[in-house]
Amino acid sequence: MTTPKGNSSWLVARDIEYAGGQVENVENTYVDTAWRMSECSSCSHKSVWRNESLVFPQTSPAPVPSEDMPTEVRELYDEASAVAAVSKRAGAAFARATLERLLKLLDPEAPKGSRLDDFIARAIPRVNLATGKLLTLIRHVGNKSLHVEDVPDDAVVLLLSGDDAELLGVIFQTINDVVEELITRPTQAALLYDSVPAGVRAAAEAKAAKTQ
């Protein structure tokens, strides 16, 4: 193995103590000393570091996906969550893709050729006001994260360049909120509503129809 040139962080393995003992018979073997391992004194779980950056286990700003998130959406969500632990920019781009997959799945009657902004426009009346606003944020920041030559605007700087990783987590939580509002609650409401006596339901529906 060739000695890395111009990198003082590399040392000949035979000259350092490694894994609790002297390394032997490792001629021409080198260890990158930027990598370190630590062990928690409370739980004994191990972590891997490169310089000051935690490499394993990865910590993501994304919350766990909703239990009712469709499988094909969850797969992309999990990928976005993992990527966000390493790169905010990549995480935002994948979150945008996750949102698009979710809204397409929930709106099969959308016109052919609809784009994400079209799906968002159709979804906004079906979600609460705050969620609707954040859908536009996800689309915008996700788009801008792929165009690095553009001058970043306030939203991009706030989510991708700031030090507060929790702000990026809001994007992922919004995707969970869409699942909650368009899948979980309607399913629960239908189940509970069906338990109401048929006569009571009919009377309530007839009265509601008169007010429209």
Sequence and secondary structure as in RCSB ss.txt:
>XXXX:A:sequence
MTTPKGNSSWLVARDIEYAGGQVENVENTYVDTAWRMSECSSCSHKSVWRNESLVFPQTSPAPVPSEDMPTEVRE
LYDEASAVAAVSKRAGAAFARATLERLLKLLDPEAPKGSRLDDFIARAIPRVNLATGKLLTLIRHVGNKSLHVED
VPDDAVVLLLSGDDAELLGVIFQTINDVVEELITRPTQAALLYDSVPAGVRAAAEAKAAKTQ
>XXXX:A:secstr
    TT TTEEEGGGSEETTEE  S TT EEETTEEEEE TTT  EEEEETTEEEES   SS    TTS HHHHH
HHHHHHHHHTT HHHHHHHHHHHHHHHHHHH TTS TT  HHHHHHHHGGGS HHHHHHHHHHHHHHHHTT TTS
   HHHIIIIISS HHHHHHHHHHHHHHHIIIIIHHHHHHHHHTTS HHHHHHHHHHHHHH 
